[in-house]
Amino acid sequence: MEGKANFQHVLERFKEADVDQKIELYTTVKGLSVEQYKELLKYFPIKELGRLEQAMG
């Protein structure tokens, strides 16, 4: 259950973050499921996806 609470915390931080912070969070947070990563992407600006892809290598 702790993982779900932790994800809610990450999600709230992600929603409030600017694009650079979103990229930092997305690329450094560990232990999320594929579904949780997809959930984060719902709050990422589509026009900036290229920057996220670059950051992920």
C-alpha positions in Angstrom: 0.0 0.0 0.0 2.9 2.3 0.6 3.8 2.2 -3.1 0.4 3.7 -4.0 0.7 6.5 -1.4 4.2 7.2 -2.7 2.9 7.4 -6.3 0.2 9.8 -5.3 3.0 12.0 -3.8 5.0 11.8 -7.0 1.9 12.5 -9.1 1.1 15.6 -7.1 4.7 16.9 -7.4 4.6 16.1 -11.1 1.4 18.1 -11.7 2.9 21.2 -10.0 6.3 21.0 -11.7 7.5 22.9 -14.7 8.7 21.0 -17.7 12.4 20.7 -16.5 11.2 19.4 -13.2 8.8 17.0 -14.8 11.7 15.6 -16.9 13.9 15.3 -13.8 11.1 13.5 -11.8 10.2 11.2 -14.7 13.8 10.1 -15.3 14.8 9.7 -11.7 11.8 8.2 -9.9 12.2 4.5 -9.3 9.9 1.6 -8.8 6.9 2.8 -10.7 4.8 0.4 -12.9 4.3 1.0 -16.6 0.8 2.1 -15.8 2.1 4.7 -13.3 4.6 6.1 -15.8 1.7 6.4 -18.3 -0.3 8.2 -15.7 2.5 10.8 -15.3 2.6 11.3 -19.1 -1.0 12.5 -19.0 0.3 15.6 -17.3 3.3 16.1 -19.6 3.0 18.7 -22.4 3.0 16.8 -25.7 5.0 19.4 -27.5 7.9 18.8 -25.1 8.0 15.0 -25.5 11.2 15.3 -27.6 13.0 16.8 -24.6 11.8 13.9 -22.4 13.0 11.3 -25.0 16.4 13.0 -25.2 16.7 13.0 -21.4 16.0 9.3 -21.3 18.8 8.7 -23.7 
